[in-house]
């Protein structure tokens, strides 16, 4: 039993050690960007656990991440083509050997078939002459029927268009009323005492999370020029503001070119982050009571029937509580009676 206990203790300590290393050991990343006339090239390196675990990625080649653990490389092996294409078999001997034999048709049979065809053609010609007169009358009747059907279809289209216009006006009015109701509801929800503070706290947590992910150092030189000089000026203004906000992290030199469109230079981006800090900020947002309350309010807006049913169940539960309603009054009467009896006994 003692050996089993020591083994279990060792497993628990090992799992605890792994959990603490994952949470508190930082993950380092380095990005190198080179831009020239041929195009940009990117090299990314991510390291963890004292550089024993490394992930490498290069663009445009090889376009696939390479994972290295200490001296071992984990990469996908190329799948070899299994087998070869089956060789084409020769043509079937049956197709090559067996030839179709053409039988000679007797001349008497051919002549008889020609006579039958001539007789059928003559009968068809006579019948077509007889039916030509009746077809003219049928065509006139068909044209009259088509004209009446077109007039009726036009009337139906006019009626349907009027009905569609009325439906569109009604649907537009309903959508506008719904939008106004939604605006009033969300405005009241925003002005609620718990919504504004929660949103402010959540935004501050998200900004703190992004701040931890941002690089700690950016170095390099970039020559930038856009098609229009206005865009170049806007980019240079944003660069100067960002450099003033983060002077200890931003060591980038941007040279504007207002005469041509160009993008050249080299960049080195370094940074690190800890999983524990990211997880802490995310959990504080997710498990906030105000977020649960906000979700309940939004669900009540989407499903009002369910919310009404929940309120009905809550009222029933309140009624079922002991010491409420008639039971409470009965208990109070019993107490008064016992007190009155005790007073008469003392007298």
C-alpha distance (Angstrom), angle and dihedral (degrees) to the residues before:
residue distance angle dihedral
X1 . . .
X2 3.79 . .
X3 3.83 91.1 .
X4 3.81 91.7 50.7
X5 3.80 90.2 49.0
X6 3.81 92.3 51.3
X7 3.83 90.1 48.5
X8 3.80 92.1 50.9
X9 3.80 90.5 47.0
X10 3.80 90.3 51.3
X11 3.82 91.4 50.4
X12 3.81 91.8 49.1
X13 3.82 91.8 48.6
X14 3.79 91.2 48.1
X15 3.82 91.8 51.1
X16 3.80 90.2 47.0
X17 3.81 90.5 50.5
X18 3.81 91.3 50.4
X19 3.81 91.7 48.1
X20 3.81 92.7 50.2
X21 3.81 92.4 47.4
X22 3.81 91.6 50.7
X23 3.80 92.1 48.5
X24 3.80 102.1 41.1
X25 3.81 108.1 25.1
X26 3.83 108.1 92.8
X27 3.78 123.8 -123.6
X28 3.82 113.6 -133.1
X29 3.79 125.1 -154.3
X30 3.80 134.1 -174.3
X31 3.81 126.5 -170.3
X32 3.82 124.2 -169.3
X33 3.82 117.4 -168.8
X34 3.80 124.9 -173.1
X35 3.80 121.8 -173.6
X36 3.79 126.0 -170.2
X37 3.79 140.7 136.8
X38 3.81 92.7 -69.5
X39 3.80 92.4 56.1
X40 3.79 140.6 -95.2
X41 3.80 123.3 -47.2
X42 3.81 121.9 -164.5
X43 3.79 130.8 -163.8
X44 3.83 119.0 -171.6
X45 3.78 126.7 -172.4
X46 3.83 124.9 -177.3
X47 3.82 120.3 -174.4
X48 3.80 133.9 -175.7
X49 3.80 140.1 170.8
X50 3.81 97.8 33.4
X51 3.84 92.3 -41.9
X52 3.80 92.0 -61.6
X53 3.82 91.5 118.2
X54 3.80 115.3 50.6
X55 3.79 135.2 174.5
X56 3.82 118.4 -163.2
X57 3.78 127.9 -169.3
X58 3.80 128.9 175.3
X59 3.79 130.0 -173.6
X60 3.03 133.5 -123.9
X61 3.81 87.6 10.1
X62 3.04 134.9 66.5
X63 3.86 90.6 -1.5
X64 3.83 91.7 -160.8
X65 3.83 126.8 92.5
X66 3.80 118.1 -113.5
X67 3.82 117.3 -147.6
X68 3.79 119.6 -156.0
X69 3.81 127.3 -173.5
X70 3.81 111.0 -168.9
X71 3.84 103.6 -55.8
X72 3.81 96.4 -16.1
X73 3.79 126.1 92.6
X74 3.79 122.2 -149.1
X75 3.78 110.1 -157.9
X76 3.74 134.8 148.0
X77 3.75 113.1 -96.6
X78 3.71 116.4 -134.2
X79 3.71 112.2 -108.9
X80 3.77 111.6 -119.7
X81 3.70 119.3 -135.0
X82 3.76 105.9 -101.1
X83 3.79 113.8 -132.1
X84 3.72 127.6 -23.2
X85 3.69 130.8 -85.4
X86 3.78 110.1 -82.9
X87 3.78 113.4 -103.0
X88 3.72 115.6 -105.5
X89 3.76 111.1 -103.5
X90 3.69 119.9 -132.3
X91 3.68 121.7 -96.3
X92 3.74 115.5 -77.4
X93 3.74 110.7 -90.3
X94 3.74 87.8 -141.7
X95 3.82 91.3 63.5
X96 3.80 93.1 46.2
X97 3.77 98.9 40.3
X98 3.77 102.2 37.5
X99 3.80 108.3 73.3
X100 3.74 124.6 -174.1
X101 3.71 113.1 -108.8
X102 3.76 116.0 -141.5
X103 3.76 112.9 -143.6
X104 3.72 120.1 -145.5
X105 3.79 111.7 -115.7
X106 3.80 115.2 -142.1
X107 3.77 116.6 -110.1
X108 3.78 93.0 -129.7
X109 3.77 93.2 60.7
X110 3.84 91.7 49.3
X111 3.80 92.4 52.2
X112 3.80 92.3 49.1
X113 3.82 92.2 51.8
X114 3.84 90.9 51.2
X115 3.81 91.3 52.7
X116 3.81 91.5 50.8
X117 3.80 91.6 51.8
X118 3.82 92.4 51.0
X119 3.80 91.5 51.4
X120 3.83 92.2 50.3
X121 3.80 91.4 49.6
X122 3.82 92.2 52.3
X123 3.82 92.5 49.8
X124 3.80 91.4 48.8
X125 3.82 91.2 51.6
X126 3.79 92.1 53.3
X127 3.78 93.5 47.6
X128 3.81 91.5 49.5
X129 3.82 91.1 54.3
X130 3.82 90.5 52.5
X131 3.80 94.5 48.7
X132 3.83 96.0 46.6
X133 3.81 92.7 81.2
X134 3.78 93.4 51.3
X135 3.80 92.5 48.1
X136 3.83 91.9 58.8
X137 3.79 91.1 57.0
X138 3.79 91.4 47.2
X139 3.81 90.9 51.6
X140 3.82 91.7 54.1
X141 3.80 91.3 50.1
X142 3.80 91.3 47.7
X143 3.82 91.4 52.5
X144 3.81 91.3 51.7
X145 3.80 91.0 49.6
X146 3.82 90.7 49.4
X147 3.81 91.8 52.1
X148 3.81 92.6 51.5
X149 3.82 91.5 46.2
X150 3.82 91.3 50.7
X151 3.80 91.5 52.0
X152 3.81 91.9 50.0
X153 3.81 91.8 47.2
X154 3.82 90.3 51.5
X155 3.79 91.0 52.6
X156 3.80 90.8 49.0
X157 3.83 90.8 49.6
X158 3.82 91.0 51.9
X159 3.81 91.2 51.2
X160 3.81 92.3 46.4
X161 3.83 91.7 49.1
X162 3.80 91.3 53.4
X163 3.81 90.8 49.2
X164 3.82 91.4 48.6
X165 3.82 91.4 51.4
X166 3.80 90.7 52.7
X167 3.80 91.3 48.2
X168 3.82 91.3 49.2
X169 3.80 91.9 51.3
X170 3.80 90.7 49.1
X171 3.81 93.4 47.2
X172 3.83 91.3 47.5
X173 3.79 90.8 52.3
X174 3.81 91.3 48.5
X175 3.82 92.8 49.3
X176 3.81 91.9 49.5
X177 3.81 91.0 50.1
X178 3.80 90.4 48.3
X179 3.82 92.0 49.8
X180 3.79 90.9 49.8
X181 3.81 91.6 49.8
X182 3.81 90.6 49.1
X183 3.79 90.9 49.5
X184 3.80 91.9 51.1
X185 3.81 91.8 46.8
X186 3.82 95.8 49.2
X187 3.79 91.0 43.5
X188 3.82 90.2 55.1
X189 3.82 89.3 44.7
X190 3.80 91.1 52.5
X191 3.80 91.9 48.7
X192 3.80 90.0 51.8
X193 3.79 115.3 116.6
X194 3.83 95.7 -116.5
X195 3.83 102.1 40.2
X196 3.81 101.5 64.6
X197 3.83 96.4 48.0
X198 3.80 91.2 46.8
X199 3.81 93.2 51.1
X200 3.81 91.3 48.9
X201 3.80 92.4 49.0
X202 3.81 92.1 46.0
X203 3.82 91.9 50.8
X204 3.80 91.1 49.5
X205 3.83 89.6 50.7
X206 3.80 91.7 49.6
X207 3.81 91.7 48.8
X208 3.80 90.0 49.4
X209 3.81 89.5 50.7
X210 3.82 92.0 50.2
X211 3.79 90.7 46.5
X212 3.80 89.7 57.7
X213 3.81 90.5 50.4
X214 3.81 95.1 48.2
X215 3.82 117.1 100.9
X216 3.78 118.0 -94.4
X217 3.79 93.9 -145.2
X218 3.81 135.5 24.9
X219 3.80 117.6 -176.0
X220 3.77 132.9 170.5
X221 3.78 150.0 79.1
X222 3.82 126.0 -88.4
X223 3.80 130.7 -175.5
X224 3.80 107.7 -157.8
X225 3.78 132.7 -179.1
X226 3.81 131.5 160.7
X227 3.79 131.8 -158.6
X228 3.80 91.7 -102.1
X229 3.81 121.4 41.5
X230 3.82 90.6 -135.7
X231 3.79 92.2 67.4
X232 3.79 90.7 47.4
X233 3.81 89.8 52.8
X234 3.83 92.3 49.5
X235 3.82 91.9 50.7
X236 3.79 92.0 48.1
X237 3.83 90.4 49.5
X238 3.81 91.4 52.1
X239 3.79 89.6 48.3
X240 3.80 92.6 53.1
X241 3.84 92.0 48.7
X242 3.81 92.5 49.2
X243 3.79 91.1 47.6
X244 3.82 90.9 51.9
X245 3.83 91.5 50.1
X246 3.81 95.3 49.1
X247 3.81 107.7 28.6
X248 3.81 94.3 154.5
X249 3.80 94.4 52.3
X250 3.78 102.6 34.7
X251 3.82 115.8 76.2
X252 3.79 97.5 153.1
X253 3.78 125.6 131.8
X254 3.80 114.4 -151.6
X255 3.79 117.7 -169.6
X256 3.83 113.7 -166.3
X257 3.80 121.4 -143.5
X258 3.81 111.8 -161.7
X259 3.82 96.3 -179.8
X260 3.83 104.7 57.7
X261 3.78 143.1 21.7
X262 3.79 108.7 -103.5
X263 3.81 140.9 145.1
X264 3.79 117.5 -174.3
X265 3.77 136.5 142.4
X266 3.79 148.2 83.3
X267 3.80 129.5 -86.4
X268 3.79 133.4 -167.3
X269 3.82 116.5 -167.6
X270 3.82 121.9 -175.4
X271 3.77 132.6 176.8
X272 3.79 148.0 134.3
X273 3.78 138.8 -153.1
X274 3.77 138.7 -170.8
X275 3.80 122.8 -127.9
X276 3.80 92.6 -142.4
X277 3.82 94.8 61.4
X278 3.81 92.7 47.6
X279 3.79 92.1 46.8
X280 3.80 92.1 47.3
X281 3.81 93.7 53.9
X282 3.80 92.2 45.5
X283 3.81 93.6 49.4
X284 3.81 92.3 47.8
X285 3.79 89.2 56.4
X286 3.81 96.3 43.5
X287 3.80 97.5 46.1
X288 3.78 97.0 43.8
X289 3.84 112.0 127.1
X290 3.79 90.9 -140.0
X291 3.82 89.8 59.8
X292 3.82 89.9 54.3
X293 3.80 90.0 49.8
X294 3.80 91.0 49.2
X295 3.80 91.0 50.1
X296 3.81 90.7 51.5
X297 3.80 91.1 52.3
X298 3.81 92.4 49.1
X299 3.81 91.4 47.5
X300 3.79 89.2 50.1
X301 3.80 88.6 54.7
X302 3.81 92.1 50.4
X303 3.82 97.0 39.7
X304 3.83 109.0 28.5
X305 3.83 93.6 162.2
X306 3.79 92.3 58.2
X307 3.79 91.2 48.9
X308 3.81 90.8 50.8
X309 3.80 89.6 50.9
X310 3.81 90.7 50.6
X311 3.80 90.8 51.4
X312 3.83 90.2 50.3
X313 3.81 91.0 51.7
X314 3.80 90.8 49.0
X315 3.80 91.3 52.0
X316 3.80 90.3 50.9
X317 3.77 91.0 50.9
X318 3.78 90.4 51.1
X319 3.79 90.6 52.3
X320 3.78 91.4 50.2
X321 3.80 92.5 55.2
X322 3.83 113.6 112.6
X323 3.80 117.8 -107.6
X324 3.82 95.1 30.5
X325 3.82 129.2 120.5
X326 3.83 117.8 -18.7
X327 3.81 94.1 1.9
X328 3.78 90.6 57.6
X329 3.82 91.5 50.6
X330 3.81 91.6 47.7
X331 3.80 91.3 51.8
X332 3.79 90.8 49.0
X333 3.84 90.8 52.4
X334 3.80 91.2 50.0
X335 3.79 90.8 51.9
X336 3.83 91.2 50.0
X337 3.80 91.4 49.6
X338 3.81 92.7 49.8
X339 3.79 90.3 49.3
X340 3.82 92.2 49.7
X341 3.82 90.7 49.3
X342 3.77 91.9 50.8
X343 3.80 90.9 50.0
X344 3.85 92.4 52.3
X345 3.81 90.4 48.2
X346 3.81 91.7 53.7
X347 3.79 91.2 51.3
